[in-house]
Amino acid sequence: MSHNTTSIPYSILELASVGAGSSIEQTFKDSLDLAQKAEDMGYTRFWLAEHHNMVSIASSATSVLIGHIAGGTKKIRVGSGGIMLPNHSPLIVSEQFGTLGSLYPNRIDLGLGRAPGTDQVTAHAIRSDRMQAVYKFPEEISEIQQYFSAENAKSQVRAAVAEGVDVPIYVLGSSTDSAHVAAEKGLPYAFASHFAPAQLFEALNIYYNKFQPSKYLDKPYTIACINVIAADTDEEAENISTTLIKMMLGVMTGNIDYMQPPVKMNSELRDLAANPAFQRMLKYAFIGSKETVKEQTSKFLKETGVNEVMVASHIFDHNDRLKSYKIFSEIMKTL
C-alpha cells in the first residue's frame, strides 16, 4: 500500500487549545491567525474538531467557528474534523452547513464522526437519545445527503438552504467500524491516527477493499492525521513537546487542564513518554528538526499510502506553533 509521495495535500486539524493564562478570545484570534498563515503556506484544509466540557479545548461550537475561520480566509478549505453526528439532528447539521456552503462556496467540508467528543454524562446532556443515534450513524449520513440533494425540494421536510449546495462529506473514524461505513457509502475516509493509531492499517485495508464507487467519489480517498512538533533542533522540539506529554497525561488520568507551558525535558517526562500507554497513543507523533520530521513523515506516507496528511499540533506558544507548521509545509513541498 505504498506510493510516490509527490504532491500529497497537507492540512491542519485545529482543536483551538486554550493555554494556561490565556483566554478563549485570544485562542480564537490565534486560530484565525494560524488559518490565514496556513493558507499562504499551501495547506489544503483547516478542520476544526468538536469537543465538549473541556476547559482546554474551545472548538465546542464547531460550525460557528468554521464560519469565523472561513470569513477570515480566502481560499483554504474549512471544515469539521468533525461534527459528532449523534450529538446533533441531521436536519440542523444540514441547515448549518448548507448555510456555510452558500456563504463560502466550494470551501466548506463536512467531516462526520460518531464518537461523543466528551464524557458520557456530558454526552447525555447534549442529546439524551444519543446512543440510539450512534447505531443510526449510517442512516443519519444518508439523511444529510438527502437534505443536500436538489431532489429534496419535493419532500415534506426540507433544509432549503442546503439543497444543491456543494459540501463534500467525509467519514471520520478511529476504529474499523467507520471504515465499513465510508467504503459502503463511497465517501472519503479520514482516520484519527494522531491519537488512535492501533487500527489504522486494518481500517485502511477494509476501506480500500470494500470501497463502492458512488456519485460522490469514484475511487477511495484517505486522510490520516498525525501529531507534529517541528523546531530548529531535535532538542528544542523535544522541550516544546513537554506540553503534549502533560496534556496526554491529563487525558489518560481524567485530569484535563489548560494546555501547560513547556519545560526543559527531564527524566520524569521522558519516562512518561516512554510508557507503553503513551507510545500506543502517540505512535504517530513526529517530534524534531526538519530533517527528523521529514524522515518520519516520508516513512509514514510510504507505509500507509494515504492520499492526504492532516496535522495536529499541541504547542503552547503561538509563534512556536506557527514555526512548526511552516517547517512542516516546507517538508511537504520537498517530498
C-alpha positions in Angstrom: 0.0 0.0 0.0 2.8 2.4 -0.9 3.0 5.2 -3.5 5.1 8.1 -4.5 4.6 10.9 -2.1 4.8 13.6 -4.7 2.2 16.4 -4.4 0.4 14.9 -1.4 -2.0 17.6 0.1 -1.3 18.5 3.7 -3.9 20.0 6.0 -4.5 21.1 9.7 -6.7 19.7 12.4 -7.4 22.6 14.9 -8.8 22.0 18.4 -8.5 25.7 19.4 -6.5 24.6 22.5 -6.6 27.1 25.4 -3.3 27.7 27.1 -2.8 28.4 30.8 -3.0 32.1 31.4 -4.7 32.8 28.0 -8.3 33.4 27.2 -10.8 31.8 24.8 -11.0 35.1 22.9 -7.2 35.0 22.3 -7.4 31.3 21.4 -9.9 32.2 18.6 -7.7 35.0 17.4 -4.7 32.6 17.3 -6.8 30.0 15.4 -7.7 32.6 12.7 -4.1 33.8 12.5 -2.9 30.2 12.0 -5.5 29.6 9.3 -4.5 32.8 7.5 -0.8 31.9 7.6 -1.5 28.2 6.7 -3.3 29.4 3.6 -0.1 31.1 2.5 1.9 28.1 3.4 0.0 25.9 1.0 -2.2 23.9 3.4 -5.3 22.5 1.7 -7.8 22.3 4.6 -8.3 23.8 8.1 -10.6 21.5 10.0 -12.0 22.1 13.5 -12.8 19.4 16.0 -15.9 19.1 18.2 -15.2 18.6 21.9 -17.4 19.5 24.9 -16.9 20.1 28.7 -13.1 20.5 28.3 -11.5 23.8 29.6 -8.5 23.2 27.3 -10.4 23.0 24.0 -12.6 25.8 22.7 -13.9 24.3 19.5 -17.2 23.2 21.0 -19.5 25.3 18.8 -17.7 23.9 15.7 -19.9 25.2 12.9 -19.8 28.7 14.4 -16.0 28.6 14.5 -15.9 27.3 10.9 -17.8 30.4 9.8 -15.4 32.6 11.7 -12.3 31.0 10.1 -13.8 30.8 6.6 -14.8 34.5 6.8 -11.3 35.5 7.7 -9.6 33.5 4.9 -9.8 33.5 1.1 -9.1 30.1 -0.4 -8.2 27.4 2.2 -11.0 24.8 2.7 -12.5 25.0 6.1 -14.5 22.2 7.7 -15.3 19.9 10.6 -12.9 17.3 11.9 -15.5 16.5 12.8 -19.1 17.1 13.6 -20.0 14.3 16.0 -23.3 13.4 14.3 -25.0 11.5 17.2 -24.8 14.8 19.2 -27.0 16.6 16.5 -30.1 16.4 14.4 -29.2 15.7 10.7 -31.6 18.4 9.7 -29.9 21.1 11.8 -26.4 19.9 10.6 -27.7 20.2 7.0 -29.1 23.7 7.6 -25.8 24.9 9.3 -23.5 23.5 6.6 -25.8 24.4 3.8 -25.6 28.0 5.1 -21.8 27.8 5.4 -21.6 26.3 1.9 -23.6 29.2 0.4 -21.6 31.8 2.3 -18.3 30.3 1.3 -18.9 28.4 -2.0 -16.6 25.4 -2.7 -14.7 25.9 0.5 -16.6 24.0 3.2 -16.1 20.3 4.2 -18.4 18.3 6.4 -16.5 15.6 8.3 -18.8 13.4 10.3 -17.9 11.1 13.2 -19.9 9.2 15.8 -17.8 9.5 19.0 -19.2 11.8 21.7 -16.2 14.2 21.8 -16.7 14.3 25.6 -17.5 12.2 28.7 -20.7 10.2 28.9 -22.5 12.4 31.4 -22.0 15.5 29.1 -22.9 13.4 26.0 -26.3 12.6 27.7 -26.7 16.3 28.4 -26.1 17.1 24.8 -28.6 14.6 23.5 -30.4 12.2 25.7 -31.1 9.7 22.9 -27.5 9.8 21.7 -26.9 6.1 22.0 -29.8 5.3 19.7 -28.3 7.9 17.2 -24.9 6.1 17.4 -26.4 3.0 15.9 -28.2 5.1 13.2 -24.9 6.8 12.1 -25.0 5.4 8.5 -28.7 6.2 8.2 -28.2 9.8 9.5 -25.4 10.4 7.0 -27.9 9.3 4.3 -30.4 11.8 5.7 -27.9 14.6 5.4 -27.2 13.6 1.8 -30.9 13.7 1.1 -31.3 17.2 2.6 -28.4 18.4 0.4 -29.9 16.9 -2.8 -31.8 19.1 -5.2 -34.4 16.4 -5.3 -35.3 17.0 -1.7 -37.2 20.1 -2.8 -40.3 17.8 -3.2 -40.0 16.4 0.3 -42.2 17.4 3.2 -39.2 18.1 5.4 -36.6 20.3 3.8 -33.3 22.1 4.6 -33.9 24.6 1.8 -30.6 26.4 2.4 -28.7 23.1 1.7 -30.4 21.9 -1.4 -28.0 21.7 -4.3 -25.1 23.2 -2.2 -21.7 21.6 -2.7 -20.4 20.5 0.7 -18.4 17.2 0.5 -19.0 14.7 3.3 -16.1 12.9 4.9 -16.5 9.9 7.2 -14.2 10.2 10.3 -13.0 7.3 12.4 -10.7 5.9 15.0 -11.6 2.2 14.6 -12.6 -0.2 11.8 -16.4 0.4 12.2 -16.2 3.7 10.3 -14.1 2.2 7.5 -17.0 0.0 6.6 -19.4 2.9 6.6 -17.1 5.1 4.4 -16.5 2.2 2.0 -20.1 1.2 1.6 -21.2 4.8 1.0 -18.4 5.6 -1.4 -17.2 8.6 0.7 -13.7 9.8 1.5 -12.3 8.5 4.8 -10.3 10.3 7.5 -8.6 8.3 10.2 -7.6 9.7 13.7 -4.2 8.1 13.8 -2.9 11.1 15.8 -4.5 9.6 19.0 -5.8 6.1 18.0 -3.2 4.5 15.7 -3.8 0.9 16.7 -6.3 0.1 13.9 -5.0 2.4 11.2 -3.8 -0.2 8.8 -6.7 -2.6 9.3 -9.2 0.3 8.8 -7.4 1.4 5.6 -7.4 -2.1 4.2 -11.1 -2.5 4.9 -11.9 0.8 3.3 -9.8 0.1 0.2 -11.0 -3.5 -0.3 -14.7 -2.8 0.3 -15.0 0.6 -1.4 -18.0 1.1 -3.6 -17.8 3.9 -6.1 -20.6 6.4 -5.7 -21.8 9.7 -7.3 -19.7 11.4 -4.7 -16.4 9.6 -5.3 -15.2 7.2 -8.0 -12.2 5.8 -6.1 -11.0 5.7 -2.5 -9.7 8.8 -0.9 -7.9 8.7 2.5 -6.7 11.2 5.0 -4.6 10.3 8.1 -3.9 12.6 11.0 -0.5 12.8 12.7 1.0 15.0 15.5 3.9 17.2 14.5 6.1 19.3 16.6 8.9 20.7 14.5 11.6 23.1 15.5 15.2 24.2 14.5 16.7 21.3 16.5 15.6 18.0 17.9 16.3 19.2 21.4 14.1 22.3 21.0 11.3 20.3 19.6 11.6 17.8 22.4 11.3 20.6 25.0 8.3 22.0 23.2 6.7 18.5 23.3 6.6 18.5 27.1 3.3 20.4 26.7 1.9 17.4 24.7 3.2 14.9 27.2 1.5 16.7 30.1 -1.7 17.1 28.1 -1.8 13.4 27.3 -1.2 12.5 30.9 -4.2 14.6 31.8 -6.3 12.8 29.2 -5.3 9.4 30.4 -5.8 10.2 34.1 -9.1 12.2 33.6 -7.4 15.3 34.9 -7.8 17.6 31.9 -6.4 21.1 32.5 -5.4 24.1 30.4 -2.6 23.5 28.0 0.6 23.9 30.0 3.8 25.8 29.0 6.7 23.6 28.0 9.6 22.9 30.3 13.1 21.5 29.7 12.8 17.8 29.0 13.6 15.8 32.1 13.9 12.2 33.1 10.4 12.0 34.6 8.7 13.3 31.5 11.0 11.2 29.3 9.9 8.1 31.3 6.3 9.1 30.9 6.7 9.5 27.1 8.3 6.0 27.0 5.4 4.5 28.9 3.7 1.8 26.7 0.3 3.6 27.0 1.8 6.8 25.8 3.6 5.0 23.0 0.4 3.4 21.8 -1.5 6.7 21.6 1.4 8.8 20.2 2.9 6.3 17.8 2.5 8.9 15.1 3.8 12.0 17.0 6.7 13.3 14.9 8.9 15.5 17.0 12.2 17.0 16.0 14.1 19.1 13.5 13.1 19.5 9.9 15.3 16.5 8.9 13.9 14.3 11.7 10.3 15.1 10.9 10.8 14.8 7.2 12.2 11.3 7.6 9.3 10.2 9.9 6.6 11.8 7.7 8.1 10.3 4.5 8.1 6.8 6.1 4.5 7.2 7.3 3.2 8.3 3.9 5.0 5.4 2.1 3.8 2.8 4.6 0.1 4.0 4.7 -0.4 5.1 1.1 -2.8 7.8 2.2 -3.9 10.5 -0.2 -3.6 13.3 2.2 -2.0 14.0 5.6 -3.5 16.1 8.3 -1.5 17.6 11.2 -2.5 18.3 14.8 0.0 20.3 16.9 -0.4 20.8 20.7 2.1 23.6 21.1 1.8 26.2 23.9 3.4 29.2 22.3 1.6 30.6 19.2 4.9 31.6 17.5 6.3 28.1 18.1 3.2 26.6 16.6 3.4 28.8 13.5 7.0 27.9 13.1 6.3 24.2 13.4 3.6 24.4 10.7 5.9 26.4 8.5 8.6 23.8 8.8 6.1 21.1 8.0 4.9 22.9 4.9 8.5 23.2 3.7 8.9 19.4 4.3 5.8 18.6 2.3 7.0 20.7 -0.6 10.1 18.5 -0.9 8.5 15.1 -0.6 
